[in-house]
Each structure stands twice: as structure tokens, then as C-alpha cells.
């Protein structure tokens, strides 16, 4: 499996986890539990951002290498 494929798999897993967390938030009433869950979701979103940045940067690196 290539690094790109691994990143896409990881991104998919994180997005699935975020969907599950969102569903839990719809019925969660405990403020402390909500805070913990939303903080975890924010960390997952930051990971998604890093993966997307890596996926976005990878093609440009290859193109620059071909031009040079």
C-alpha cells in the first residue's frame, strides 16, 4: 500500500469516526461528556487537516521534481 493509499484510508477512518461522534452528540446530555467528545472531534479534525495538506502537497512535489 502506498503512502497516498494509507493516508486516504486513515482519512476515511477518521471521517467515519467523526460521523459516529456526531450521532452520539445528538443524544448526549452530560456536559462533561459532550466536552470530552467535542475535544476529541477537534483533534480528529486537526488530523484530517494534516492528512489533506499532505495529500495536497504530494502531487506538487512530483510536478516540481519533473520540471526541475
C-alpha positions in Angstrom: 0.0 0.0 0.0 1.4 3.4 -1.0 1.7 6.3 1.4 -1.2 8.0 -0.5 -3.4 5.0 -0.1 -2.6 4.8 3.6 -3.4 8.5 4.0 -6.7 8.0 2.2 -7.6 5.0 4.4 -6.7 6.9 7.5 -8.8 9.9 6.4 -11.7 7.6 5.7 -11.4 6.0 9.1 -11.3 9.4 10.8 -14.3 10.7 8.9 -16.3 7.6 9.8 -15.3 8.1 13.5 -16.4 11.8 13.3 -19.8 10.7 11.9 -20.2 8.3 14.8 -19.3 11.0 17.3 -21.8 13.4 15.7 -24.5 10.8 16.1 -23.6 10.4 19.8 -23.7 14.2 20.3 -27.4 14.2 19.2 -28.5 12.4 22.3 -25.7 13.2 24.8 -26.9 15.3 27.7 -23.9 15.2 30.1 -22.0 18.5 29.6 -18.7 16.9 30.7 -19.1 14.0 28.3 -20.1 16.4 25.5 -16.9 18.5 26.2 -14.7 15.4 26.1 -16.3 14.2 22.8 -16.1 17.5 21.1 -12.5 17.9 22.1 -11.7 14.5 20.6 -13.6 15.5 17.5 -11.4 18.7 17.2 -8.3 16.6 17.5 -9.6 14.3 14.7 -10.4 17.3 12.6 -6.8 18.6 13.0 -5.6 15.2 11.9 -7.9 15.3 8.9 -6.4 18.7 8.0 -2.9 17.4 8.2 -3.7 14.4 6.0 -5.4 16.7 3.4 -2.4 19.0 3.5 -0.1 16.0 2.9 -2.3 14.7 0.0 -2.4 18.2 -1.5 1.3 18.7 -1.2 2.4 15.4 -2.7 1.3 16.0 -6.3 3.0 19.4 -6.3 6.3 17.8 -5.2 6.2 15.3 -8.0 5.4 18.0 -10.6 8.2 20.3 -9.3 10.6 17.3 -9.5 9.7 16.7 -13.1 10.1 20.4 -14.0 13.5 20.7 -12.4 
